[in-house]
Amino acid sequence: MMLQSVIGSATRLSNSTFILKPSFVRLVSTLPSNPNIKIFPDPEQPNSYLLSLLETSPPKPKLAIGTSKSIPPTPNSFHENRHFLSILDDVLAKHAADDPDLKSQAQAFASPGGFNFIQARNQRGTGTGAGGASAEGGAGGAGVGGWVHLSDSRNPPDFGRIAWPEDILGSVEVDGRGNIIGNYQPSGTYRIVTNQGVLGLSPYLLEKLVSKLREEESKV
């Protein structure tokens, strides 16, 4: 899955003489459906691949998203890295409330008659995850407060509906004015790989996650 290309670099010896020196640029394969995810041969398992958000080669298995027996990965071929999941949860707990996309959802929740991906306070945890707004505490939320879900971008729910459980990373509590007032709570149902794709985060949260992974990589 790794490619190398040769690019010539010239060294000047005189006013008219140059010697061409080859240099190597390593090209990393990425998932067509998500170019943020890099593909490497798994050094520990033949015929398997490591998926990573970092370009470092060879990759650090401890920081990989997981491994897969096939590309593109499927729910059956993919094995998640629990350590990566713990890093993801830590990053979301710290930064999800500042995500511009999630803030926009919170503001939409507070708008009159706004439909959102919400569970009302007194119904949190009772919904199916796939129902319409009425299945999760009713349409609109102005003046009431509730929960806004942070969901994977690989499979955006239709307007007025919430994401499927495997696409919900977690939730934050908001007040009736659309202000985030509670800490991020992981859903416990999220799956990195589904039939719809692999780990889609907003640009803001992806940047925070990659930064954290690089920080951890410097310690390994």
C-alpha positions, 0 to 999 in steps of 0.5 A: 500500500506504500508507494515511493517516487523519485524526484531529482535534485540538482547540485551545481558544480560550476556555472554550467554543470549540475549533478542530478541527485535522486531523492525519495518522497514517500506517498501514503495511501489513504481511504478514498472515502476519508482521505484523513485516514492513512493506510499502512501494512500491519507489521504484526499481522500479515494480510492486515492493515493499520488505519491511522490519522498520523502520517508517520511511517512506520506507524505506531500501532498503539495510536492507530485507529484500528486494524482491518483485513480488507480495504475499505474496512467493513464492520466485519473486517475492522478491529478497533484499538481501545487505546485510540478510543480512550484518546478520542473520548478524552479529546471530545470530553475536553473540546466537544463543547467548543465545536462550532458545529455542535454550538450551531446545533445547540442554537438551532435547538433553542430556536422557536419550533426548531427540530434537532437531534435532542433528548429531553432531560426527563427522557434521556436514554429512553429513545431508540436513536433512530426516531424523529424528534417526537421520539426524543422529547418532541419537536423544538426545545426553546425554553425547555433545555435538553441534550444535543448529540454529537454525531459522526458526519459519515451519515448525517440524519435527515432534518428533524431526526437524530442519528443512529446509535452507532453514529452518535459519539456523545451528547451535551446538555443545553439550556433553553437559550441554546447554551451548552451547560453540561459536560460531554457524555460519551454515548457508549454506542458509537462504532468507528466503522459502519457500512456508511464509512469510517470516523467522520469528525468536524474540522475543529475536532479532527484538528484537536484529535490529531494534535493529541495523537502527535503529542502522544506519539512524541512520548512513545 
